[in-house]
Amino acid sequence: MRPRTPLRPAAPVLALALVLGAAGAAAAHVEVGSPTAQALAVDAEVSFSAEGESSTAGITDVKVVLPAGLAPGDVTLAQAPAGWALTPTADGYTLAGPALAPGTAADWSVKVRQLPDAASLVFKTLVDYSDGHTDRWIELPQGGTEPEHPAPTLALRPAAAGATPLAPAGSPSATASAPATPAGTATATATAAATATAADSPSPATTAAHDDGDGGGSTTAIVLGSVAGVAVLAALTVLALRRRKSPSD
């Protein structure tokens, strides 16, 4: 009778341990998800969860770099740990507050004005701890290999039919543009300008009235001069008559 070959459980057990170890390492990162993970979705809520990997220090803040097509002004805070607040940065935002208990995950969600028209969105994230340590979840897959510190990535469904990009926040809308000038407005404006110019300019009648006033002043001067001349002539005549009646005559 052939002897039975002994079982070798070491290899399967080792393989299982490696699988479980890999799964544990993969789970220790920042997760991202959204119930409206669709390109060009409006007012989409995107949720994050950063696992607390330290048994002695708590998470104090997270720094998120937004993907292309999203501006800091497009993101508002929807939910965060108690006492935490969102501050926009040049390329994303920082969410910070009182340190969480060691081992506690930092869970938060933001409201996005509109998701970009893309197949996926990468949110590179830094997680800071109260002991000064920082986890950098910023790596992207290369050559089909999962990185050690993968950046949280949100896969998007294709945009809905008829969905269009919104105008950038703060830009004037098409309805706010200046209306076209109604027909005849230019003519009315020109007429009003001409009327105002005519009102400000002296008319021929006004000019004549000023001229008549100057002529009246000249006539008065001539009359007064004549009266003075007559008075002088009369005085000379009276003086001459007196001389004739004097005794010397």
Backbone hydrogen bonds in HBPLUS format (Angstrom, degrees):
<---DONOR---> <-ACCEPTOR-->    atom                        ^
c    i                          cat <-CA-CA->   ^        H-A-AA   ^      H-
h    n   atom  resd res      DA  || num        DHA   H-A  angle D-A-AA Bond
n    s   type  num  typ     dist DA aas  dist angle  dist       angle   num
A0013-VAL N   A0009-PRO O   3.07 MM   4  6.14 166.5  2.09 157.5 161.8     1
A0014-LEU N   A0010-ALA O   2.91 MM   4  6.01 155.1  1.97 148.0 155.1     2
A0015-ALA N   A0011-ALA O   2.94 MM   4  6.17 158.4  1.98 152.5 158.5     3
A0016-LEU N   A0012-PRO O   2.91 MM   4  6.13 161.7  1.94 151.6 156.2     4
A0017-ALA N   A0013-VAL O   2.92 MM   4  6.14 152.5  2.00 144.0 151.9     5
A0018-LEU N   A0014-LEU O   2.94 MM   4  6.22 152.7  2.02 146.7 153.9     6
A0019-VAL N   A0015-ALA O   2.97 MM   4  6.27 157.6  2.02 150.0 156.1     7
A0020-LEU N   A0016-LEU O   2.89 MM   4  6.13 167.4  1.90 152.5 155.8     8
A0021-GLY N   A0017-ALA O   2.83 MM   4  5.94 152.6  1.90 143.3 151.7     9
A0022-ALA N   A0018-LEU O   2.84 MM   4  6.02 157.9  1.88 148.0 153.8    10
A0023-ALA N   A0019-VAL O   2.87 MM   4  6.12 156.7  1.92 149.0 155.9    11
A0024-GLY N   A0020-LEU O   2.92 MM   4  6.11 153.7  1.99 144.4 151.3    12
A0025-ALA N   A0021-GLY O   2.98 MM   4  6.23 155.3  2.04 147.1 153.4    13
A0026-ALA N   A0022-ALA O   2.90 MM   4  6.10 154.1  1.97 147.7 155.1    14
A0027-ALA N   A0023-ALA O   2.98 MM   4  6.13 142.9  2.12 142.2 151.7    15
A0028-ALA N   A0025-ALA O   3.30 MM   3  5.40 141.2  2.46  96.7 107.0    16
A0029-HIS N   A0027-ALA O   2.93 MM   2  5.75 132.1  2.16 107.0  92.9    17
A0031-GLU N   A0049-SER O   2.88 MM  18  5.13 160.6  1.92 147.3 147.9    18
A0049-SER N   A0031-GLU O   2.98 MM  18  5.13 142.2  2.13 141.2 142.9    19
A0033-GLY N   A0047-SER O   2.99 MM  14  5.38 151.4  2.08 148.1 154.1    20
A0047-SER N   A0033-GLY O   2.82 MM  14  5.38 165.6  1.84 166.4 169.0    21
A0038-GLN N   A0036-THR O   2.83 MM   2  5.60 129.2  2.09 111.0  95.1    22
A0157-ARG N   A0037-ALA O   2.89 MM 120  6.28 161.4  1.92 134.7 138.2    23
A0041-ALA N   A0038-GLN O   3.06 MM   3  5.50 146.0  2.18 141.9 137.4    24
A0039-ALA N   A0157-ARG O   2.88 MM 118  6.03 174.6  1.88 163.4 161.6    25
A0040-LEU N   A0115-LEU O   3.08 MM  75  4.83 133.3  2.31 113.5 123.6    26
A0115-LEU N   A0041-ALA O   2.90 MM  74  5.40 156.0  1.96 151.1 157.2    27
A0043-ASP N   A0113-ARG O   2.92 MM  70  4.70 165.9  1.94 118.7 121.9    28
A0044-ALA N   A0112-VAL O   2.99 MM  68  5.16 126.7  2.28 151.6 150.7    29
A0112-VAL N   A0044-ALA O   2.70 MM  68  5.16 174.9  1.71 160.4 161.8    30
A0046-VAL N   A0110-VAL O   2.86 MM  64  5.43 162.5  1.89 161.7 166.3    31
A0110-VAL N   A0046-VAL O   2.86 MM  64  5.43 157.9  1.91 154.2 157.7    32
A0048-PHE N   A0108-TRP O   2.72 MM  60  5.41 168.2  1.73 174.4 171.8    33
A0108-TRP N   A0048-PHE O   3.12 MM  60  5.41 160.8  2.15 137.6 142.8    34
A0050-ALA N   A0106-ALA O   2.89 MM  56  5.06 165.8  1.91 141.2 144.5    35
A0106-ALA N   A0050-ALA O   2.81 MM  56  5.06 154.5  1.87 149.1 150.6    36
A0103-GLY N   A0054-SER O   2.96 MM  49  5.60 108.1  2.49 162.0 173.3    37
A0130-SER N   A0058-GLY O   2.81 MM  72  5.52 142.0  1.95 151.2 163.5    38
A0100-LEU N   A0059-ILE O   2.94 MM  41  5.36 160.3  1.98 142.6 147.3    39
A0060-THR N   A0128-ASP O   2.90 MM  68  5.81 163.1  1.93 141.4 146.7    40
A0097-GLY N   A0060-THR O   3.21 MM  37  5.99 155.6  2.27 170.2 170.0    41
A0128-ASP N   A0061-ASP O   2.96 MM  67  5.41 167.6  1.97 157.6 161.1    42
A0062-VAL N   A0095-LEU O   2.87 MM  33  5.36 153.1  1.94 149.1 158.1    43
A0095-LEU N   A0062-VAL O   2.91 MM  33  5.36 167.3  1.93 160.5 164.9    44
A0063-LYS N   A0126-LEU O   2.87 MM  63  5.04 156.8  1.92 143.9 151.2    45
A0126-LEU N   A0063-LYS O   2.85 MM  63  5.04 156.1  1.91 144.4 152.6    46
A0064-VAL N   A0093-TYR O   2.94 MM  29  5.55 170.2  1.95 171.9 174.0    47
A0093-TYR N   A0064-VAL O   3.07 MM  29  5.55 156.6  2.13 149.9 156.6    48
A0065-VAL N   A0124-LYS O   2.84 MM  59  5.24 164.1  1.86 158.8 163.8    49
A0066-LEU N   A0091-ASP O   2.97 MM  25  6.22 156.4  2.03 145.0 152.3    50
A0070-LEU N   A0067-PRO O   3.21 MM   3  5.97 150.1  2.31 143.5 143.6    51
A0074-ASP N   A0071-ALA O   2.81 MM   3  5.33 160.9  1.84 121.0 127.6    52
A0075-VAL N   A0072-PRO O   3.27 MM   3  5.69 169.1  2.29 114.8 117.6    53
A0113-ARG N   A0074-ASP O   2.87 MM  39  5.09 158.0  1.92 148.6 155.6    54
A0076-THR N   A0111-LYS O   3.03 MM  35  5.24 155.8  2.09 144.0 151.7    55
A0111-LYS N   A0076-THR O   2.74 MM  35  5.24 165.4  1.76 157.7 162.7    56
A0078-ALA N   A0109-SER O   2.95 MM  31  5.43 161.4  1.98 141.4 140.5    57
A0079-GLN N   A0109-SER O   3.15 MM  30  5.10 158.1  2.20 138.2 134.9    58
A0109-SER N   A0079-GLN O   2.88 MM  30  5.10 155.5  1.94 140.2 141.2    59
A0084-TRP N   A0081-PRO O   3.07 MM   3  5.63 159.7  2.11 142.2 141.6    60
A0085-ALA N   A0096-ALA O   2.85 MM  11  5.70 150.3  1.94 156.4 159.6    61
A0096-ALA N   A0085-ALA O   3.14 MM  11  5.70 158.4  2.19 152.3 152.2    62
A0087-THR N   A0094-THR O   2.80 MM   7  5.21 157.3  1.85 154.4 162.1    63
A0094-THR N   A0087-THR O   2.83 MM   7  5.21 159.0  1.87 147.1 153.7    64
A0089-THR N   A0092-GLY O   2.92 MM   3  5.10 169.1  1.94 123.6 122.1    65
A0104-THR N   A0101-ALA O   2.96 MM   3  5.49 154.5  2.03 145.9 145.7    66
A0118-ALA N   A0116-PRO O   3.09 MM   2  5.64 121.5  2.44 106.2  90.2    67
A0156-LEU N   A0119-ALA O   2.82 MM  37  5.17 174.8  1.82 140.6 138.8    68
A0121-LEU N   A0154-LEU O   2.79 MM  33  5.08 150.6  1.88 137.8 147.8    69
A0154-LEU N   A0121-LEU O   2.77 MM  33  5.08 162.8  1.80 152.0 155.9    70
A0123-PHE N   A0152-PRO O   2.89 MM  29  5.48 175.8  1.89 172.8 174.2    71
A0125-THR N   A0137-TRP O   3.00 MM  12  5.19 167.8  2.02 140.3 139.2    72
A0137-TRP N   A0125-THR O   2.83 MM  12  5.19 146.0  1.94 170.6 176.6    73
A0127-VAL N   A0135-ASP O   2.85 MM   8  5.04 164.2  1.87 149.6 155.0    74
A0135-ASP N   A0127-VAL O   2.82 MM   8  5.04 159.8  1.86 148.7 151.7    75
A0129-TYR N   A0133-HIS O   2.82 MM   4  5.28 149.8  1.91 165.2 169.5    76
A0132-GLY N   A0129-TYR O   3.04 MM   3  5.50 161.1  2.07 118.9 120.9    77
A0139-GLU N   A0149-HIS O   2.95 MM  10  5.62 154.5  2.02 165.7 157.7    78
A0151-ALA N   A0139-GLU O   2.77 MM  12  5.25 151.5  1.85 152.9 145.9    79
A0145-THR N   A0142-GLN O   3.16 MM   3  5.53 163.3  2.19 111.4 116.6    80
A0163-ALA N   A0160-ALA O   3.09 MM   3  5.51 164.1  2.11 132.9 133.7    81
A0171-SER N   A0168-PRO O   3.10 MM   3  5.70 164.1  2.13 139.0 139.9    82
A0176-ALA N   A0173-SER O   3.06 MM   3  5.31 145.6  2.18 102.7 113.0    83
A0177-SER N   A0174-ALA O   3.25 MM   3  5.54 166.5  2.27 108.8 112.3    84
A0185-THR N   A0182-PRO O   3.19 MM   3  5.78 163.2  2.22 133.5 135.7    85
A0188-ALA N   A0184-GLY O   2.93 MM   4  6.16 161.3  1.97 150.2 155.3    86
A0189-THR N   A0185-THR O   2.86 MM   4  6.05 156.1  1.91 149.4 156.3    87
A0190-ALA N   A0186-ALA O   2.91 MM   4  6.13 158.8  1.95 147.7 153.2    88
A0191-THR N   A0187-THR O   2.87 MM   4  6.11 156.1  1.92 148.7 155.8    89
A0192-ALA N   A0188-ALA O   2.91 MM   4  6.13 160.3  1.95 148.3 153.4    90
A0193-ALA N   A0189-THR O   2.94 MM   4  6.16 156.4  1.99 147.9 154.4    91
A0194-ALA N   A0190-ALA O   2.91 MM   4  6.14 156.6  1.96 147.0 153.5    92
A0195-THR N   A0191-THR O   2.86 MM   4  6.13 156.2  1.92 150.0 156.8    93
A0196-ALA N   A0192-ALA O   2.92 MM   4  6.16 160.1  1.96 149.5 154.4    94
A0197-THR N   A0193-ALA O   2.92 MM   4  6.15 156.4  1.97 147.9 154.5    95
A0198-ALA N   A0194-ALA O   2.91 MM   4  6.13 155.3  1.97 147.6 154.3    96
A0199-ALA N   A0195-THR O   2.91 MM   4  6.16 150.6  1.99 146.0 154.4    97
A0200-ASP N   A0196-ALA O   3.06 MM   4  6.27 148.1  2.16 143.7 151.5    98
A0201-SER N   A0197-THR O   2.99 MM   4  6.13 138.4  2.16 142.9 153.9    99
A0207-THR N   A0203-SER O   2.97 MM   4  6.30 160.5  2.01 154.5 160.3   100
A0208-ALA N   A0204-PRO O   2.85 MM   4  6.09 153.7  1.92 146.7 153.9   101
A0209-ALA N   A0205-ALA O   2.90 MM   4  6.17 151.9  1.98 145.6 153.4   102
A0210-HIS N   A0206-THR O   3.04 MM   4  6.37 153.2  2.11 148.7 155.2   103
A0211-ASP N   A0207-THR O   2.99 MM   4  6.27 151.3  2.08 143.2 151.7   104
A0212-ASP N   A0208-ALA O   2.77 MM   4  6.06 154.5  1.83 153.0 159.7   105
A0213-GLY N   A0209-ALA O   3.16 MM   4  6.32 153.0  2.24 142.8 149.0   106
A0214-ASP N   A0210-HIS O   3.24 MM   4  6.53 151.2  2.33 142.4 149.1   107
A0215-GLY N   A0211-ASP O   3.00 MM   4  6.35 152.4  2.08 147.8 155.7   108
A0216-GLY N   A0212-ASP O   3.03 MM   4  6.22 156.8  2.08 151.7 156.8   109
A0217-GLY N   A0213-GLY O   3.24 MM   4  6.46 151.2  2.33 141.7 148.4   110
A0218-SER N   A0214-ASP O   3.21 MM   4  6.56 149.1  2.31 143.5 151.2   111
A0219-THR N   A0215-GLY O   3.07 MM   4  6.37 157.6  2.12 151.8 157.5   112
A0220-THR N   A0216-GLY O   3.11 MM   4  6.31 160.9  2.15 148.5 153.2   113
A0221-ALA N   A0217-GLY O   3.22 MM   4  6.44 155.9  2.28 143.0 148.8   114
A0222-ILE N   A0218-SER O   3.08 MM   4  6.42 151.7  2.16 146.6 154.1   115
A0223-VAL N   A0219-THR O   3.00 MM   4  6.32 160.1  2.04 155.4 160.2   116
A0224-LEU N   A0220-THR O   3.00 MM   4  6.23 168.9  2.01 155.1 157.7   117
A0225-GLY N   A0221-ALA O   3.00 MM   4  6.17 153.6  2.07 142.2 149.9   118
A0226-SER N   A0222-ILE O   2.97 MM   4  6.25 150.0  2.06 145.8 153.9   119
A0227-VAL N   A0223-VAL O   2.96 MM   4  6.28 160.5  2.00 156.1 160.9   120
A0228-ALA N   A0224-LEU O   3.04 MM   4  6.27 160.9  2.08 149.2 154.0   121
A0229-GLY N   A0225-GLY O   3.03 MM   4  6.26 150.2  2.12 141.4 149.7   122
A0230-VAL N   A0226-SER O   2.90 MM   4  6.22 156.7  1.96 151.9 158.1   123
A0231-ALA N   A0227-VAL O   2.98 MM   4  6.23 157.8  2.03 149.5 155.4   124
A0232-VAL N   A0228-ALA O   3.05 MM   4  6.30 155.9  2.11 146.1 152.0   125
A0233-LEU N   A0229-GLY O   2.95 MM   4  6.21 158.5  2.00 147.9 154.2   126
A0234-ALA N   A0230-VAL O   2.88 MM   4  6.11 155.7  1.94 149.8 156.5   127
A0235-ALA N   A0231-ALA O   3.04 MM   4  6.23 155.7  2.10 145.5 151.5   128
A0236-LEU N   A0232-VAL O   3.06 MM   4  6.31 156.0  2.12 149.1 154.9   129
A0237-THR N   A0233-LEU O   3.02 MM   4  6.26 148.9  2.12 144.2 152.8   130
A0238-VAL N   A0234-ALA O   3.00 MM   4  6.29 160.3  2.04 151.4 155.9   131
A0239-LEU N   A0235-ALA O   3.07 MM   4  6.26 158.1  2.12 145.6 151.6   132
A0240-ALA N   A0236-LEU O   3.01 MM   4  6.21 151.6  2.10 142.0 149.4   133
A0241-LEU N   A0237-THR O   3.01 MM   4  6.31 155.6  2.08 149.8 155.9   134
A0242-ARG N   A0238-VAL O   3.13 MM   4  6.35 153.0  2.20 147.6 154.3   135
A0243-ARG N   A0239-LEU O   3.18 MM   4  6.42 153.3  2.26 144.6 151.0   136
A0244-ARG N   A0240-ALA O   3.25 MM   4  6.52 147.0  2.36 143.6 151.7   137
A0245-LYS N   A0241-LEU O   3.34 MM   4  6.64 142.1  2.50 142.1 150.8   138
A0245-LYS N   A0242-ARG O   3.21 MM   3  5.29 128.4  2.49  97.0 109.6   139
A0246-SER N   A0243-ARG O   3.30 MM   3  5.29 158.6  2.35  99.5 105.8   140
A0249-ASP N   A0246-SER O   3.10 MM   3  5.92 167.3  2.12 123.3 127.2   141
